[in-house]
Amino acid sequence: MSKSPDATRRSDRSRRAILDAALALVGEVGYNKLTIEAIAARAGVGKQTIYRWWPSKAAVLLDASLALAGEAAVEGGWTFPDTGDLAADLKTVLRAAVDDFADERFAAPARALTAAGATDPELAARFTEQLLAPQLALYEGRLRTAREAGRLPADTDLRLMVEMLVGPLTYRWLMRTAPLAHAHADALVDAVLRGVGYVTTLPAADQG
């Protein structure tokens, strides 16, 4: 008696193929030319298979981006560094963000989702909640540690500070106002820390 195919495994393979196809195609043709039909053809499935799981190409791309981010976190074991030097830690993370923005595997879907979210509030909410918020929370957690250690003023608005760090970098990348570089990330960190009153050296009684 032959064993029947594992429907769950086949379904998982199809979903993976669809997500991979969406990521590849958005990098090749851009979001405007991306279609469900093209994704289906690249993945080797019928377009009705895609519509059974996702309502739009934007929804496919969002899930593909979430999967990509999850894989990157697992491969890199990514957590926010805490060496005790906040400036150095922030520069390490923002430099990595510059590298990600230069990598079309990450940049193409992120740019597409940002554009799509401008006219699709529901997509934008999912994009923020599932992809951006967990990353921003890591920044906020590291800043909270620095505030508790006395390196930042007690009244520092942590979310505002995160936006001061991430916002200009994202703006430069999204609007293409100037090239992104590690030196720009470093200068941004230095400017923000000066602005919020970062304490580089604690009084002797407060150290260790």
C-alpha positions in Angstrom: 0.0 0.0 0.0 1.6 3.3 -1.1 1.8 6.1 1.4 -0.3 9.1 0.5 1.6 12.4 0.0 2.0 14.6 3.1 -0.4 17.5 2.3 1.1 19.7 5.0 4.6 19.3 3.7 3.5 20.0 0.2 1.7 23.1 1.3 4.7 24.3 3.2 6.9 23.8 0.1 4.4 25.8 -2.0 4.3 28.6 0.5 8.1 28.8 0.6 8.3 28.8 -3.1 5.8 31.6 -3.4 7.6 33.7 -0.8 11.0 33.2 -2.4 9.5 34.0 -5.8 8.0 37.3 -4.5 11.3 38.4 -3.1 13.2 37.5 -6.2 10.8 39.2 -8.6 10.4 42.5 -6.6 14.2 42.8 -6.8 14.2 42.1 -10.6 11.1 44.1 -11.9 10.1 46.4 -9.0 6.8 46.5 -7.1 4.8 48.2 -9.8 5.5 45.4 -12.3 5.1 42.6 -9.8 2.0 40.5 -10.3 0.4 37.6 -8.7 0.6 35.8 -12.1 4.3 36.3 -12.3 4.8 35.1 -8.7 2.7 32.0 -9.4 4.7 31.2 -12.6 8.0 31.6 -10.8 6.9 29.5 -7.9 5.4 26.8 -10.1 1.9 27.1 -8.6 -1.5 28.3 -9.8 -2.5 31.8 -9.0 -5.6 30.6 -7.2 -3.2 28.9 -4.7 -1.8 32.3 -3.9 -5.2 33.9 -3.6 -6.2 31.1 -1.2 -3.6 32.3 1.3 -3.1 36.0 0.5 -5.5 38.8 -0.7 -2.8 40.8 -2.6 0.7 40.9 -3.9 1.5 43.3 -1.0 0.4 40.7 1.6 2.6 38.1 -0.1 5.5 40.5 0.0 5.0 41.3 3.6 5.0 37.7 4.7 8.0 37.1 2.5 9.8 40.0 4.2 8.9 38.6 7.7 10.3 35.2 6.7 13.5 36.8 5.4 13.9 38.8 8.6 13.3 35.7 10.7 15.9 33.8 8.8 18.4 36.6 9.2 17.8 36.7 13.0 18.3 33.0 13.3 21.4 32.9 11.1 23.0 35.9 12.8 21.6 35.2 16.3 20.9 38.9 16.2 20.4 40.8 19.4 21.3 44.4 20.2 24.9 44.6 21.5 25.5 45.8 25.0 29.2 46.3 25.5 28.7 49.1 28.1 29.6 51.7 25.4 26.3 53.0 24.1 27.8 55.0 21.3 29.8 52.0 20.0 26.7 49.8 20.2 24.5 52.2 18.3 27.1 52.6 15.6 27.5 48.9 15.2 23.7 48.5 14.7 23.3 51.5 12.4 26.2 50.4 10.3 24.5 47.0 9.9 21.3 48.9 8.9 23.3 50.7 6.2 24.6 47.4 4.9 21.0 46.0 4.9 19.8 49.0 2.9 22.5 48.3 0.4 21.4 44.7 0.0 18.7 44.4 -2.5 17.3 41.2 -0.9 16.2 43.4 2.0 16.0 46.8 0.4 13.7 46.0 -2.6 10.8 44.5 -0.5 11.2 47.1 2.2 11.0 50.0 -0.3 8.0 48.3 -2.0 6.1 47.8 1.3 6.8 51.3 2.4 5.3 52.6 -0.8 2.3 50.3 -0.7 1.7 51.1 2.9 1.3 54.8 2.1 -2.1 54.0 0.4 -3.0 50.9 2.4 -3.5 51.6 6.1 -4.1 48.0 7.0 -0.9 46.9 5.3 1.0 49.7 6.9 -0.3 48.7 10.3 0.8 45.1 9.8 4.2 46.2 8.4 4.7 48.3 11.5 3.4 45.8 14.1 5.1 42.7 12.7 8.3 43.9 11.1 9.3 47.4 12.4 8.0 47.4 16.0 10.1 44.3 17.2 13.2 45.9 15.8 12.5 49.3 17.3 11.9 47.6 20.6 15.4 46.3 20.6 16.8 49.9 20.2 14.5 51.1 23.0 15.6 48.3 25.3 19.3 49.2 24.9 18.6 52.9 25.5 16.6 52.0 28.6 19.6 50.1 30.0 21.8 53.2 29.3 19.2 55.4 31.1 19.1 53.2 34.1 22.9 53.2 34.3 22.8 57.0 34.4 24.3 57.5 30.9 21.1 59.2 29.7 19.0 61.8 31.5 16.2 60.3 33.5 13.6 62.1 31.5 14.9 60.9 28.1 12.0 60.0 25.8 13.3 56.6 24.5 10.9 56.2 21.6 11.7 59.7 20.4 15.4 59.0 20.6 14.9 55.8 18.6 13.2 57.8 15.9 15.9 60.4 16.0 18.4 57.6 15.2 16.5 55.6 12.7 14.4 58.2 11.0 17.1 60.2 9.3 18.9 57.1 8.0 15.6 55.7 6.7 14.7 59.0 5.1 18.1 59.3 3.3 17.7 55.7 2.0 14.0 56.0 1.0 14.2 59.4 -0.7 17.7 58.9 -2.1 18.8 62.3 -0.9 22.4 61.2 -0.5 24.5 58.1 -0.4 24.4 56.0 2.8 27.7 55.2 4.4 29.1 54.0 7.7 30.5 57.4 8.3 27.0 58.9 8.1 25.7 56.4 10.6 28.5 57.2 13.0 27.9 61.0 12.7 24.2 60.5 13.3 24.9 58.6 16.5 27.3 61.3 17.7 24.8 64.1 16.9 21.9 62.4 18.7 23.9 61.5 21.8 25.2 65.1 22.1 21.6 66.4 21.7 20.1 64.2 24.4 23.0 64.8 26.9 24.7 61.5 26.8 27.1 61.1 29.8 30.4 59.6 28.5 32.0 59.3 31.9 30.2 58.7 35.1 31.3 60.1 38.5 33.6 57.6 40.3 31.0 56.7 42.9 28.5 55.7 40.1 30.9 53.4 38.2 30.9 49.6 38.4 
